Amino acid sequence: MNGFASHEVGTCRMGTDPRTSVLTPFNQTHELPNLFVVDGSAFVTFPEKNPTLTIMALAVRASRHIAERKRKGEL
């Protein structure tokens, strides 16, 4: 369809409880500590606006978290 735009998001809910979410607040999976998901999957829902800047911000936040944990020897 001409003029139609779609932003596919969802499937990996972010949260603090592993029973109700897949990702931690730093986009790290609860079950696999070395796996980080930095795309639109963390969004439960999304309006029609472009998600790119929010995805970029979450990726930077996750990267800083990874670097800090690496510096502390936790990864």
C-alpha positions as CSV (number, residue, x, y, z in Angstrom):
1,M,0.0,0.0,0.0
2,N,1.4,3.4,-0.9
3,G,2.3,5.7,2.0
4,F,2.0,3.0,4.6
5,A,4.7,2.8,7.3
6,S,5.1,0.2,9.9
7,H,7.4,-0.1,12.9
8,E,7.6,-3.7,14.0
9,V,8.2,-3.7,17.8
10,G,7.5,-6.0,20.8
11,T,8.1,-9.6,21.7
12,C,10.8,-9.0,24.4
13,R,9.1,-7.1,27.2
14,M,11.4,-5.1,29.5
15,G,11.0,-5.3,33.3
16,T,12.5,-6.4,36.6
17,D,10.5,-9.7,37.1
18,P,11.8,-12.6,35.0
19,R,8.3,-14.2,35.2
20,T,6.7,-11.3,33.3
21,S,9.5,-9.9,31.2
22,V,12.3,-11.1,29.0
23,L,14.7,-8.2,29.4
24,T,16.2,-6.3,32.4
25,P,15.9,-2.5,32.4
26,F,19.4,-2.6,30.7
27,N,18.1,-4.7,27.8
28,Q,19.9,-7.8,29.1
29,T,18.0,-11.1,29.0
30,H,17.1,-12.5,32.4
31,E,18.0,-16.1,31.4
32,L,21.2,-15.4,29.3
33,P,23.4,-12.8,31.1
34,N,25.7,-12.3,28.0
35,L,22.8,-11.5,25.7
36,F,21.6,-8.0,25.2
37,V,18.7,-7.1,22.9
38,V,19.0,-3.5,21.6
39,D,16.2,-3.0,19.1
40,G,12.5,-2.3,19.2
41,S,11.7,-5.7,20.8
42,A,11.7,-4.2,24.3
43,F,8.7,-2.0,23.6
44,V,5.4,-3.5,24.7
45,T,3.5,-1.2,22.3
46,F,4.4,1.8,20.1
47,P,2.5,4.6,18.5
48,E,2.9,5.5,14.8
49,K,6.0,7.7,15.4
50,N,9.5,6.7,14.5
51,P,11.2,4.7,17.2
52,T,14.8,5.1,16.0
53,L,15.9,7.7,18.5
54,T,14.5,5.8,21.5
55,I,16.2,2.6,20.2
56,M,19.5,4.5,19.9
57,A,19.1,5.8,23.4
58,L,18.4,2.3,24.8
59,A,21.4,0.9,22.9
60,V,23.7,3.6,24.4
61,R,22.3,2.9,27.9
62,A,22.9,-0.8,27.4
63,S,26.4,-0.2,26.1
64,R,27.3,1.9,29.1
65,H,26.0,-0.8,31.4
66,I,28.1,-3.4,29.6
67,A,31.2,-1.3,29.9
68,E,30.6,-0.6,33.6
69,R,30.1,-4.3,34.3
70,K,33.2,-5.2,32.3
71,R,35.2,-2.6,34.2
72,K,34.1,-4.2,37.5
73,G,35.0,-7.7,36.2
74,E,31.4,-8.9,36.2
75,L,31.3,-9.9,32.6
